[in-house]
Amino acid sequence: MKTLKPLAVIAAVSTFCLTSTSFVRGLRGAEHDDKAHGEAWAAVKQAVAVLHATAGNKCHGTVRFTQDGDSVKVVADIEGLAPGQKHAFHIHEFGDCSSADGMNAGGHYNPEKHQHGLPETENRHAGDLGNLQADNDGKAHYEITVRNISVAGMKNPIIGRGVIVHAKVDDGGQPVGNAGARIACGVIGVANPGK
């Protein structure tokens, strides 16, 4: 009988807490607020991907994405490329660079189910960013402004996706441009806006 009294007290207190107006209000405040969530993501205007070489490669660098109205400016600074060569450059569907060959990043990011194409093609994969041109030191600086993605908005958001640099040029061919092996992989994350 002595052990039942403490259990009865615990049950009574638990019941009171669960039915208490302030407790229930507190739970509601902790629930997901879609409007606030959407506003928080809408405030994200900059993203960054730090690329690391896949197994046996030397390619690495940084890609920055900046939302400007309906457009996203992409700026890439990449090293460790084949000197004087072009290298395909794409956003891939998954931000997963855990495999040594970069294959866990999946295919090109293509939520609208378009054919593959180069940047001058209006209807193309959202992830089709074209080609990097390496200089004689194997370095590339690349800038492009695109309108078929958003950093974190409603139009093909890229946060959490992967960025891949390929061994070969993207020739625009189907289904993915004959771009060859993946020589670098990075995950797109929210950038520190003060940097």
N, C-alpha and C positions, 0 to 999 in steps of 0.2 A: 504494500500500500504506500510505503514511503517513497518508492521510486515513481509511482504514478503521479503524485502531486507536482514534482518538478516538470514532468512531461506535460501535465495539464497547463502549467504556467507558461511554458514555452509555446504550446499550441495557442493559448489565448493571446499572447504577445504577437505571435506571427500573424494571426487572424486580424488583429487590430492594425498592424502595420500594412497588411495587404489591402485593407479596406479604407485606410486613412486617406482623406482627400489630398493632403500634401504629399504623401508618398506616391499616390497615383499620378499627381501632377508632375512630380519629379521624374517618374518613368516616361511620361509623355515628352518631357523636355529632352530626354536622352534618345528618343526615337529619331530616326533619320528624317531630316527636313529636306525634301526634294528641292524646294526653291533656294534655300541657303546653300545646298550642295551645288546646284547649278551655277549660282552666282560665284561661289568660290572657284569653280573650274573656269568660269568665264574670265576671271581675273588673271588666270595664268596666260601670259603672253610670250614667255620665253622658255625654250627647252634646249637641252644639250645632250649629246651622245659622245662619250669618250670611247674611241675605237681601239681595240687591242688586236694584235696579230693572232691569227689562227695558227695551228701547229705547222712549223716549218717555214713560216713567213715572217716578214719584218714590218709589215704595214701597220701603222698606228696614226692616231690623230684625233681631232676634235671637230664635231659638226654642231653648229648652232642654228636654232630655228627661232624666228621672231615673227609673231602674228602682227600684221599691219592691215587692219580692216578685214577684207575678205581674202587677203593674200598672206602667204608665208614666205619670208625671205630665208633662204638656206645658205649658210656660209660654212664651207669645209676647208680645213687646213690639214692635209694628210702627207705623211712621209713614208718612206720604205717601199715606194712603188717601183716598177720597172722603168728605168730612165727613158724618157722620150716616148713612152707608151700611153695609150688611153686605157682606163679601167672603168668598168661599169660600176654604178653607184645607185643603190636602191634602198628604200625603206621596206623591211620585211614584216610579215604579219605578227611575229612573236618577238618579244624582248628577251629571248633566251639564248645567251651565248655560252651555255654550259658545255657544249660539245666541242671537241678539239678542232673540228672542221667547220664549225658555224652552221651546221645543218639544222640544229634545233630552232633556229630563227624562222624556219618554215619558208614558204614561198613569198613572192612579192605581195605587199599589202594591196589588196584589190577588192575592197568592200562593194564596189559598184559593178563588179563582174565584167569589166571592159577587156578588150584585147590589149596585149602588151604594145607599148609604143615609146618613142623618144619624146622629149619634152615639147617639141613643136606639134605633136599629135594631141588634139584637144581631148578626145576620149581615149584614155590610157589607164593603166593601173595607177592608183593613187601613189604608189611607191616608186614609180618610174622617174628618176631624177636625172638620167642621162649618163654622161661620162666625165671622169676626171682626166685632165691632161697633165701627165707628169713632165717636169722639166728634166734637164740632164743630170740633176742630183737626186731624182726620184721623189721630188716634192711637188705637191699640187695645191693651188689655192683655187677654189671654185665657188662661184656665187650664182644663184638662180632664184627667181621669185616665181612661185607657183600658186594657182588658185584652186587646186583640186584636193587640198588637205587643210586642216586647221591644227593648231597646236593642241588645244583642249576643247574646242567647240563642237558643234553638232555635225559639221562637214568633215567626215573622215578623220577623226582625231588621231594624232600620232603618239601621244604620251604612252609609254610602256611598250612601244613597238621596237623593232630592231633596225639597225643600219648596217648594211653589208657593202664592202668594197670587194669587187671580183677581180680575178686574174686577167681577164680579157676585156676587150671592148664590147659594149652593148651595140649590136648592129641593127637593132630594131626588129629582128626576126621573131617569129612565134615559136614557142609560147613565151619565152623569157629572155630573148636577145642573145643567146649563145655566148653568155658572158663567162662561162668557166667557173673554176673553183672559187671558194670564198676565202679571201686572204686577210680580212679583218671584220670584226663584229663589235657592235656597241649597242647599248640600250638607251632609248630616249627617255630622259627624265626631266623633271621640273628644274629649270635653271635658277640659280641665285640671281635675282634681278639687279643686284648691286655690283655684279662682276662683269 
